[in-house]
Amino acid sequence: MINYASIAAVILASLVEAPTLHALSDQPVRTWPIQIPYEAPPANPDVPDVSIPPNKNPLSPEELKRAEALLPLLEGKQEFWAMGEFVHLGEPAVPVLVRALAMPSPRIRYNAIETLLMMKGVAGVPALVSTAKEPGEIPRVREHALRVAVRLDSTKAPEAIEVMAKDPNPSVRKAAAFEARYVRQKAVIPVLIPMVSDDERFVALSALQSLWILTRHETEFHDWDTSTKQDRAAWSSEWTEWWDANKEIFEIPEPKRPKRSS
């Protein structure tokens, strides 16, 4: 049996004696590195997929009551558990989850939107679009509703982008300008063009970047920092002239794919 106390005593004695020996010698104390043999860990065996697939069947009366009871739990210490339960119930639970978008708590509304994204609840996109358009909703919830709607079904997002692009809150306008780049429809281009002259820098730059991504139309470099309001109005007019001349024949180009490293 290994005597750990003896080993510790030897190590301690060597540490105490080392300075004394070094002081008596003109030569520095030499050390020799020792390489410990390395053995790679064994490869993990293939682990079978034991995850439970989301439910595809209509909810039973008991499951419907369970889903309804989960709604107030989308806020608080158990919110992540409640979100996971909705994911397990699957898309048949979307009509129940959509009710959370009208509940008083902003946290519940936000988590309901996030849950729709997690469960890929495409059936909830119309409700998300309505939430994004709602002027009485807080900006954070509106922005998240638009973001998730675009991820789930971008074809239904243009009407929300059009409304949000005219909102008095610059944060809401910026979300519309940014998310528009993921909506590959011509309908968003005339919405983005007036936003190039927005008084808020981050709104205008987001709109400009989205236009370049969607159209790949080459323009002169627009330096917003040194520009005047008249400059930005001129930029918007240039885009309007280009769009009026090309909108009948223009098609959204295919997105650029990242180059593979050779």
Buried (B, 14 or more C-beta within 10 A) or exposed (E): EEEEEEEEEEEEEEEEEEEEEEEEEEEEEEEEEEEEEEEEEEEEEEEEEEEEEBBEEEBEEEBBEBBEEBBBBBBEEEBEEBBBBBBEBBBBBBBBBBEBBEBEBEEBBBBBBBBBBBBBBBBBBEBBBBBBBBEEBEBBBBBBBBBBBBBBBBEBBBBBBBBBBEBEBBBBBBBBBBBBBBBBBBBBBBBBBBBBBBEBBBBBBBBBBBBBBBBEBEBEEBEBEEBEEEBBBBBBEBBBEBBEEEEEEBEBEEEEEEEEEE
